[in-house]
């Protein structure tokens, strides 16, 4: 797959997910085959003000490439300056026009931009002038069911210099409820000449293959379906190649968990691993015997050593069964 001048090894992309797609998570997903991964969404204002928390979102390594940096905000000049500052830290800049979180929307950013096509035009144009790397825009179908304007926004972004579009075909009002309407992806693909990446409700390899076949989109972006499930990527790639890819057994899950722990400690430290790994462990353990009891135990742990020991015992027990 090609986005502007960037050539990817495949068309499976990992979504920018706040609180999820940090460096350890991206590295895990890359090892299972992701063609492109994105940072968590990064505040343009935060970058210009040199906020320490914002800067931490850009932590990366040589293995963590190609990397897309997703920016959010509502001021064209602020976003342009922020993009210029971080352009050399990744291979691609992405504009967030889809986040439905109230705090982001109240600031005029994220999916609030779907209500202001003229501002989207100004922002994309400013970003295009500021950077020479590939530029993409991630959008939703519209603000609500009565204002489905993704085609208008998509055409505007293309006209102002965007190299690709990602569509999550739900409205802001839907947030993550209901079913994503893949027919919107089909229509957007027919309406623009640049690549279109589809997102929404991909939880199996069959889902990814169906989206590609039904919509004609150029690539798929994985979000919640990848939680605790890096094998989703390898299974999609196996399906595309006509190879079998059986679901992971408990031992394979444990190996992935150990790697995730090691990456967390290496890059973010034990203290952060203690609190942030809990949610990932809840996802990794889904479907295994006594997973509910395990989730209760790890959410009560008070030390990293205790968390790791509890995790080892759970997965080793599951392996023996």
Buried (B, 14 or more C-beta within 10 A) or exposed (E): BEBBEBEBEBBBBBBBBBEBBBBBBBBBBBBBBBBBBBBBBBBBBBBBEEBEEBEEBBBBEEEBBBBBBBBBBBBBBBBBBBBBBBBEEBBBBBBBBBBBBEEBBEBBBBBBBBBBBEBBBBBBBBBBBBBEBBBBBBBBBBBEEEBBBBBBBBBBBBEBBBBBBBBBBBBBBBEEEEEBBBEBBBBBBEBBEBBBBBBBBBBBBEBBBBBBEEBBBBBBBBBBBBBBBBBBBBBBBBBBEEEEBEEBEBEBBBEBBBBBBEBBBEBBEBEBBBEBBBBBBBBBBEEBEEBEEBBEBBEEBEEBEBBBEBBBEBBEBBBEE
